[in-house]
Amino acid sequence: MNGDRNRRLLWPLVLVVATSLLLGSISLIYPFGRDQGIHAFIAEAMLSGKVVYRDVFNIKPPLTTIVHATALILFGHSMTAIRILDLLWTVATALAVFAFASRAFRSRWVGAAAGCLYPLSYFPLGYWYTAQTDGWINLPVVAALLLFVLAYGRTAKQPRLLWLGSGVCCGLAMLLKYTIGLLPLLLLFILPFAYGPRLRGAAISAAWLLLGVLVPLVSCALVLLASGAMPAFIDSQLGLVPAYAAIGRNVGLQTRFDSFLATFTLTPELRLPALMLAAGALAAAVMYLRRPDWRLVLLLLASWLVVAFVSTFSQGKFFVYHFLPFLPVSALAGGLLVDIIFARLGRTRLPAAVGLGALLFVVSGFPSRFGSLMRILIGRESVRSYWVSDLHNMASDFSLRDNVELADYLRHTTLPTDRVFIWGFEPGVYFLAGRGTVTRFLYNFPMIASYDPQRFRAEFMRTFVHDPSELFVVEHRDATPWTTGSKNDSYAFLHEFPELLEFLEARYSPDTSLGRFDVFRLAAQP
């Protein structure tokens, strides 16, 4: 009897893990997009002894670099390293979703459905939108909510460690993405509902939760101070980051909301999460009336939805990966909906669930992605040819093919100790080529952004003129107005920087052109 019971308890867990690994296997052949290349290079520089922010410019919160560094330490120097870690991270997130749903709704069916729907929604997003910070915050956020549920479910003894752990997870999420900072405030708002008239218990729990939030934040601040990175950290996070974010917020609220809604509902990669969220929200509203014992959990999910909305809407640009915080709550809504629909099917519930899963598998585009994976596994296509195919060559502002070609050229025509500077927005080339650069600026963004560009230009010139790189590369056709606020590409921006242009004309000579890159080589001093 115990063996049968254990198997019944174990199978949903095994199902979530197996589904996540199977669906996630398609991501192991995903190459870098621009963001993955940037942060891989920053992480590699950190591992070589440089101090992030002080020695290497960075506009992301600290934990993004830590995640990429962990991938490089565990899985080596390659574009696949972050994909392996992202797969394991997603498995852990799916398990956390499963545990949260199983505990909150007292149903392993809901947990299994939600845990499987999360990777089903995540991995079809492709190489550009996965392995992104906005997706990684889902693990600490779900963990925070799971510990919250476990904590208020304890009545015999004050579960201080659980409240502390929930707060720590909130703090870690904030060190991945500042826009998630509303989460602990909403949890504090919900605490009185959890404790009812026991206000003293709510106050003590709130204190422990806040203490937990502070632990990673204060620890990070102490590390930044001890390493001498705090001034540069403040300069980028309170200067450039708000200026960058403001570019997407220079339109009216109604226009921004329309853009938000259009991206969420019309982007093919987001249609499934949007549909699950809409239908699941209606189901949750019905269950709120029918199941009083679920009201606190549903309030928690509503708060979670608010946090996801604020995180996405506050960034203003509505890139697809900005919507990743919606995926866990969407999966939970979908799991709840599936359980309600299939509750009365009896023995046919499992076959019906399998049929629904197969349908979602097909409409989410997994067959074609598995086709690419299988061609590589059986040797009909190489990983390199897949990476440089048109799938990863955007006509607008990015071409992995050009990046790989330039990286190959740098490896073949320079020494490992030679330095390169790319006047553009592709630090991933440094990573692929195994070459370093000459200043703490790894791209031209600080020198062309609207926030104090002259100061950054002066800093760059002081370093670069004193110790120029062996090669200087100018990128064309990389205009990103949503980042710079201008339709100029890097070549055009170079001609707005006369001090640098004059120095290049005096000290460098043309070497070659590769795709969208012009390469210049440092001439010998007369």
Secondary structure as UniProt FT lines:
FT   HELIX           2..24
FT   HELIX           25..29
FT   HELIX           34..47
FT   TURN            48..49
FT   TURN            53..55
FT   HELIX           62..75
FT   HELIX           80..105
FT   HELIX           108..122
FT   HELIX           123..125
FT   HELIX           126..129
FT   HELIX           133..136
FT   HELIX           138..152
FT   HELIX           160..176
FT   HELIX           178..180
FT   HELIX           182..195
FT   TURN            196..197
FT   HELIX           199..227
FT   HELIX           230..235
FT   HELIX           236..240
FT   HELIX           241..246
FT   HELIX           247..249
FT   HELIX           253..266
FT   HELIX           268..270
FT   HELIX           271..290
FT   HELIX           292..294
FT   HELIX           295..315
FT   HELIX           320..323
FT   TURN            324..325
FT   HELIX           326..342
FT   TURN            343..344
FT   HELIX           346..348
FT   HELIX           349..363
FT   TURN            364..365
FT   HELIX           366..377
FT   TURN            378..379
FT   HELIX           383..387
FT   HELIX           390..392
FT   STRAND          393..394
FT   TURN            395..397
FT   STRAND          398..399
FT   HELIX           400..413
FT   TURN            416..417
FT   STRAND          419..423
FT   HELIX           428..433
FT   HELIX           445..448
FT   HELIX           453..466
FT   STRAND          471..475
FT   HELIX           481..484
FT   HELIX           490..494
FT   TURN            495..496
FT   HELIX           498..507
FT   STRAND          508..514
FT   TURN            515..516
FT   STRAND          517..522
//
